[in-house]
Amino acid sequence: MDQATDLSALLPDDVLADVLRRLPPRHLAVSRSVCTAWRAAIDADGTLLKAKESLPLSLAGLLIKYNWSYHITEFFARPSRTKKGPSAIAAGKRDFLAEGEIGAWSTVLDHCNGLLLTYGDDGDDDEGGLCVINPATRRRARVPPCPPPRIELARTVGEEYLAYDPSVSPHYQIFSLPYFVTLAHDKFGDEVDRAVEESEWPPATYITHVFSSVTGQWEERSFVREGEAAGTVADMRKHCSIDRCNAVYRRGELYVHGQTDFFMRISLSKDKYQVIKPPVICSASFPEPSTFSELYLGKSEKGLYCSSIQGECRLQVWILHEITMEWVLKHDRDLLPLLMKNNLKVPCHDYNKKVHGPWILQDINYNYKKDVGMKAIVRNRFAWSSDASDDDDETSECRVDKEGKNFNCGYFDILGFHPYKEIIFLSQSIKRGLAYHLNGSTIQDLGYLYPKGYDQQLPNEQLIESSFPYTPCWIELI
């Protein structure tokens, strides 16, 4: 300790402070306990406080990908009144990038702690591909194409996922994992290797490509399985959906929602992985235990969460017990009485007649490559707050339909979890965004999220493929 103090005393204060502020926030906090000189240098100019303020600790909105014809990911959020507001809004309409520049108009494949992984063919020269973007700092980095796997798996496509924690390291990684395509109505179905189709999945040794921002290259990495497999390759093909399976990166481990609704926990430091079984679903609609459902994986205040909508509007939420790797049911409620109480019917699809809530949709696809300005939105007097108490109900003044006559609650999609509070975001028939508080069982109307011009699509093609809560990160990384 004395030696460290003496050595630091040899450096000018500004030099020592400059060296220390280059550390990630978590390491910077630990460095305060090394010696008195370091603590003084860190506290003197508020280096640690500034670092913490730059971390992704607030929710700016939701990134929503609609169907294939609306290929640009939309941004649904409350208009910001802060100085950093424009950068947060740029998460959707990335107008800080030049027209035709890669990443300017693209699909968001994944989001992790403020970074976006996008894919799109944006330029006139047909140049496109993967790109990592930080909308808050308006920086971006191209990602080279992923090399083919060593062992070619027939009829698969690659799914990419981000792993990034700015409190630990300024560097990020991208995992490319195979997604098995169904063989139904596939003219190449007879050409697959039946021995491979009957083999277990994931394999005992999972070999995949991982991109590192440190080297700027894709590298092959192996992860050894602990425990049992989830099934066979053939089983995976039976669960093929256009909805993207999402992932969560937490404490150095990547949790991926796989086909057949199993989850995979990949430990980046130990080069090991484990299969986690899906939660067992049992309700009035499904009295027999079942694991067949549309599940959403996310993170919130207490760790890893998994949610499902049963029937019309019965919401179930589980929390992962990270020691036993089992899902524990936290919340099970039929939302219909709450929707009726607040008269939250499916709103009219007429874009010009909708009621604007505190959040708005940017309608990026409608304005794609058109000289159409974003019209000013007249907001109503309701303001969304994630701090609403158990007794707060911002839609309580709506007319109450006690008998529920002609009440159409529609259908629901899960848009994501608030990363720091026990709030789940829902889409009501792709028309209305809702925030449901798990603790207080209150619901809030966020606003209209039906894209402009979407009524021109066929009804069976109007859907939400993926969505991510966006948390801005103000650290200069890429």
Secondary structure, DSSP 8 states (H G I E B T S, - for coil): -HHHHHHHHTS-HHHHHHHHTTS-HHHHHHHTTT-HHHHHHHHHTTHHHHHHHHSS-S--EEEEE--TTS-S-EEEE----STTHHHHHTTTS-TTS-TTSTTSS-EEEEEETTEEEEEEE-STTS-EEEEEEETTTTEEEE-------SS--TTEEEEEEEEE-TTT-S-EEEEEEEEE---TT-TTGGGS-HHHHTSEES-SEEEEEEEETTTTEEEEEEEEEES---EEHHHHHTS--SS---EEEETTEEEEE-GGG-EEEEETTTTEEEEE----B--SSS-S-B--S-EEEEEETTEEEEEEEETTTEEEEEEEETTTTEEEEEEEEE-HHHHHHTT-------GGG----SSEE--TTTTTTS----------S----TT--TT--TTTTS---SS-TT-----EEEEEE-SSSSEEEEEETTTEEEEEETTTTEEEEEEE---TTGGGS-GGG----EEEEE----S---
